[in-house]
Amino acid sequence: MSETPDVLILGGGSGGYAAAFRAAQLGMSVTLIEEDKIGGTCLHRGCIPTKALLHAAEVADTVRAASKVGIGADLTKIDVTGIHDYKNAVVDRLYRGLHGLVKAHRVEVVSGTGRYVGGHSVTVGNQTLTGRALVLATGSYARTLPGIERGGRVLTSDGALELASVPDRVVVLGGGVIGVEFASVWASLGAHVTIVEALPRLVAAEDEWSSKQLTKAFKKRGITVKTGVRCQSVVETADGVTTTLDDGEVLEADVVLVAVGRGPRTSGIGLTDSAIELDSSGFVTVDATLKTSQAGVYAVGDIVKGPQLAHRGFAQGIRVAETIAGHDPVPVEDHLIPRVAYCNPEVASVGLTEAQAREQFGDVSVVVYDLAGNGKSQILGTGGGVKLVRAGRDSGPVVGIHMVGERVGELIGEAQLTVGWGAFPDEVAGLIHAHPTQSEALGEAHLAMAGTPLHAHA
């Protein structure tokens, strides 16, 4: 092991290993400390396993809909053990591939729980490791609600990934991304699902139009949506779980999922009583280059306030490694990071919501293109739409793109380029999109905003 590596990294999740790989590419020696498995929450308890479950749910929905396209098929069984085997195999393949990359980059890995002890130093067991620079990437944990103990039939997302059977009745506390994704999975697998959200709408961080579209689609699928109401108590009984809401309604379920977001993992590892500044919610305070209040110490990923997304962690890890190497990378701007909720239908967005744009620019213009006019969407039997938000009434770039519909997450790359480069509607309208594809919906929306619609009214 290098006595003093150029970069010492605490945490091997998305942000941590991205920083390690980029630092190694730039010729620096790297030591990575990880108490569990390289890949972190995203690979083992988040992005990958949940999306594997969502794909299994999509397959079930496809079989149910087979007769609509003239195919005789019946859904005769939901094999939960088989679904878990499929999910775990996907995770295992990616994990083995990640280990190969660790070796290829010659990143030294120290197994154990690290504790920050000041400066650029971290203790692991009886040894103290010090780097010329230190990157904190300790990730996040699943939050719960005050007075609610998880375990048994009351689960966080970690436990929900390992359920041995499909519950008949589920209550999901929280209508954010985690909540709507699990609600979508369970509904597709045959459960009766109720979502309880304290805020006035589902996926409240998204554009109000997106929330309305998702709520409408969920109700059509038979998912009960209760917004603007809080959970007062959750009591586990011999037969299930009783949830009492603050409006007096009582919900009976087999399982309750507490999906109220994730908190930064900064307590219990030496950060709360150190010179590193934390905000009131426990997030590490950083500047635009992700430097903390301690010289030579950086923070990336879920412990930095903002959207808790794996691709944000990747980007931040890369930028930090480049900064340590003496480069001057472009900072990561949170509002330009694409966001996708992989429920059915998907919700994808990048940039500003209409409300945020109005607050920032005053006048804005908006176009909504209905996927009913898109040929590929009609073939797939999907609905939804694309909403563009432009700064200014008749001029200015596109500052927000919001999409709801099956598989619209696959369109977010073009949307991110459009918003990230500050493109104008007529510039995107001039691009040629293959026909028939769902990507044409983006082209059609920009044509409409440029005043030259082809398959839609201006």
N, C-alpha and C positions, 0 to 999 in steps of 0.2 A: 504494500500500500504506500502511495506517495505520502511523505511526512507532512507536507503542506501543499495540497492541491491548489491549482489556480482557482477552482470553483468548488465549493462545498454546497451540496443541495440537501435540504431537509424535506423529504417527501417525494415519492416516486409516481405521483399521478400525472395527469395530462400536462400541467405546467412544469412540474419537476423534471420529467424525462425529456420534454421538449427542450428545456434549458440545457440539460445534460448533453443531448445529441448535438445541438447547435454549437455549444462550447467546444465539444470534441472536434467537430468539423473545422472550427477556427483554430485548432492546434493547442487548445488548453487541456491541462490535466483535470479530471473530474472525479469527485467522490460523491456518491449518492446514498443517502440514508433512507431506508424504508422499513417500517415495522411489519408490513403485511406482504402484499404482492405488488410488483411493479405494474402500473396501469391504473391503480387507484380506484376511486368510486366509479368513474366512467366505464371502465372495462369490466369490472367485477360486480358492481351493485347498481349501476346506473344506465348510461347510454346504451351500451351493447345488449345486456340481457333484457332490458325493457323493450328494446326495438325488436329483439327476437320474439318476445311474447306477442308484440303487436303484429308481427308478420304471421305468426301462427293464427292469430285472431282474424287477420285479413283472409287467410286461406279458408277458414271456417265460413266466413261471410260469402266468399266466392262460390263455395260448394252450395250453400243455400240458394244462391242466385243463379245456379247453372241452368235451370229450366227456362230462364228468361232469354237465353241465347240458344235454346234448342238442344241443350246437353242434358241427358238423363243422369243425374247424380243425386245421391241422398247422403246427408250428414248423419251417420249412424253412431258415431262415438267421439267424445272428447277425451283423448288419452293424455291426462295431465302428466303422467310419468314420461311418456314419449315427448311431450312438449319440453319438459325440463331437460331431457337428454339432448334434444336438438339445441336448446338454448345454451347448455353447458358446453356442448361440442364447439359451438361458434366461439364462445369465450375462450375455450382452451386453445383453439387454433391461433387466435389473435395473441393470446398470452405467450405461446411458444414463439411466435414470430417476433414479439417484442423482446423476448429474451435474446433472440438471435441478434437483434439490432444493438442491444446493450453490449454484447460481446464484440460485435463488429466495430463499434465505436470505442471499445476499450474503456468503458466506464466502470470504475470500481464501485461495487455495491456493498454496503455495510448493512446487515440485517439487525434490526432492533429498534426500540423506541428512542428517538432522539429528544434531548431537552436543551433548549438554548440557555447558555450560561454567560452571555455577554460577548461583546466584540464580534469576532467572526467564528466563535467556538460553539460546539455542540457536544454534549456528552451522550454516549451510548453505552449503557452498562458502566463498566469501570474505566472506559477509555474516553479521552477527550480528543475531538477532532477539530482542527482549525484550518480554514481556507483563506486564501488571499482575498476572496470575496465569498459571501454567503448568500444563498437564495432560499427563502422560506416558501415552501409550497405544501403546506400541511393539509389543505383541502377543507372539507366541510362534513357536517353530521346532520342526520335527519332530525329536525326540530319536532317537538311535541307541544301539546297545550298544557297550561298549568292545571294540575290536579288530575291529569290523565296519565296513567301508567301503561306503557306498552307491554306486550307479552300476552300469550294465549290467543284470544280472539281480537285483541286490539293491536294493530300492526302499524309500523312505519313501512316505507318502501322496501327496506331490507327484508323484512319478514314476508311482505307481499310477493316477493320474487320466488319464494320457496313454498308457497301453499301447495299441499298435497292433493287438493281437489278444488273444483270450482264451487264456491259458496252459492247457495240459492239466493240469499239476500245480502247486499253489501251497502254500507253507508260510507261514503268518502267525505271526510272533513277537509275541505280545501279544494277550490276550483282553479288552481294554478296549473302549470304544465304537468307536474307529477300527478295531480289528482285527475285531470281529464284523460291522461294517457291510461292510467290503470282503470278508470271507469270505462273507457272504450274497450280495453281488453276483456274485462269481465262481462260487459254487455254482449260482446261478440261470442263469448264462450257460453252464454246462456243464463247469466245471473241477472237478477233484478237489482238495478243500481240506483241509488239516490245520492246526489252530490249536494253538500251543504257548504255554502260560501258566504262568509261574513260581509264581503264587499258587495256592491250592487250588481256585479256581473262576473261571469266566468272570465278566465285569462285577462284579469283587469289591467295588466301592464300593456296589453295590446290595444289596437284601435277599437273604438266602440262598435264600429261596423263589423269587425271580425268577431267580437264577442257575441253580437246578435246573431250572426250567421251560424256560429258554432252552437249556440243555445237552441236555435230553431232545429238544426240537424240532430242534436242529441235528443230532443223531445220526440222528434219523428222516429228515432231509433228505440224509443221506449225508456230512455234514461230520464229519471225525475230530477229536475234542477230546482234547488231552493237557494235563492240569493238574498242578500241583505238580512240574513238571520245567523245567529251565533249558536254554537254548542254550549249548553249550560253544564251538562254532565254526561259521562259515559260510565255505565255500570255493567260489568260482565256478570252474567248469570250462568246457571248450569246449561241452559238451552241456547244461549246466544249472548247478544249485547243489546242493552237498552240505551238509546241516546235521547236525551231530552234537550230540546231547543229553547231559546230564550223567549219564543212566542208561545210556549206551552205545549207544542206538538211533541209527541213521543214516537220515536222510530225504533222498530225492532229489526234486528239483523243478525246474521250468522257471524259476520266479520265487520269490523270498523277499521278503515284505513285513515290514519292521521297523516295528511299530506299538506302541511302548513309551511312548507319551505325548508331550507337548509341553513344552518348557522355556521360561521367560520370556526374552524378548529384551532383556536388560539389559546384556550385555557388548559392548564395542566401540563404545559410543555415549556414553561419558563418565560413565556412572552408577556404575561399579564403583570409580572413584577420586574420588568426589565426596562432598559432605556428606549425600547422600541415603542413608539406611540400607537395606541389603539383608539378607535372611536368608541362611542357609548354602546354600540352594538357588538363590539369585540373584533371588528374588522381592522386590519393593519392599515395605518395611514401612509400613503405613498404620494410621491409627486408624479408628474407626467411620464418620467422615465422609470417609474416603479421603484425608486429609491425610498427606503424607510428613513426614519429620523436618526438611525444609527449609520454612520459612514461605512460604506462598503457592504451594506446589507440591503437586499432587495426582497420584494414579495410579489408572488404571482398567483393567479388562479382564484379559487373560491374564498380565500382569506382577504382578498381585496374587494371592497364594496363595488357592486355592479352586477351585471348579468352573470349568473353562475353556470357557465357553459364551457364544455371541454375545449371547443375551438377557440374560445377567448383565452383559456389557459395555454393552449399551444402557442398562440400568437404572442402572448406576453412572455412566455418562456424563451422564445426565439429572440424577441427584442432585448430581453435582459442579458442574454448571453452575448449578443452583439454589442451592447453597451459596455459590458465588462471588458470585452476585447478591444475597446477604444473606438468602435464605430459610432455613428450617429443615426440610428434607425428612426423611422417615422413612428411616433407613439401610436399605441392602440387607442382608437376612439370608440367608446362603447356604443354610441348610437349607430355606428356603421357596421356593427357585428350582426350578421343574420341570425334570426331566431325562428325555431320551428317547434311546434307541438305536434307530435306524431300520432295523434288520435285519428279517429275516422269521423268526420273529415279532418285533414291536416290544417293547421293554421301556421302560415309562414309570413315573415315580415322582415323589413330592414328599414332603418331610418326613423323619421319622426311620424307619430300618429297625427291625425288631422288636428286634434286639440293642441298638441305640442307645437305644430307648425303655425297655427293661428296665434299662439302665445308669442312665438319667436318672430314671425314675419307680418302679423296683422292679416293682410289679405292673402288668401290661398285659393287655388282652384282644385277641384276634385273630379275624378272620373271613376265610375264603377262599370266594369265590363262583366256581364253575366256569362258564366261558362256554358250556359244553355246554347249560346251561339258558337261554341267551339266544337269542331267536328270530332276530334279525338275524345273529348269529354262525353259527347253523345254516344260514341262507340262504347266507352267504358261504363256508361250509365251513371255518370257522376254529375253533381251540381256544384254550386259555389260561385266564386267570382274573383276578380282582381280589382283592387282599388289603388289609384294613383293619387298622390298628394303633391301639388306643385307650389313652390314659393311664388307668390304674386298672382294677380288675377289673370293676366294674359301673357306674362313673361316669367322668366326665372326657371331654374332647374327643378327636376323631380327630387323631392327631399324625403319621400316615404312611399314604400310599396307594401301593400298588405294583400294576402291571398288566403282564401279558404276553399278547400276542395281536396279530393283524393289525390295524393301524390304531388301536390303543389310544392312540397319541400324540395323536390328535384328541380324546381324553377328558380330557387332562391339565389343561385350563383349569378345568373344574368341580372336579377334584381339588385344584388349587392354591387355589381359592377356599375350599374346605372346610377345608383344613389352615391356610391363611393367616388365615382368620377365626376359627379355633379352634372350628369348629362341632361340635355334639354329634350322635351318630348319629340320634336321633329327629328332629332338625331337618332333616337331609338326607332322612331317610325320608319326611318329609311333602311333599317336592317331587314334582311330577308329571313324569315323563319320557315323551317320545313313544314310542309303540309302532308298529312294531318298530324299535328303534335299539340300538346297542351301549351307549349311555349308560344304558340301563335297568340294565345290570350294576352301575353305581355305586349306583343306587337300591336294587336288590335286596340288595346287600351291606350297605347301611346299614339296610335293613329287618331283615335277619338280625341285625345287631349290636344293633338296638333291641329284639330279641325278638319281632318281628312279621313273619317271612318270608312271602312270597307264593308264590314258585315254588321255594323251597329249604327244606330241613329246618333247624330251629333248631340 
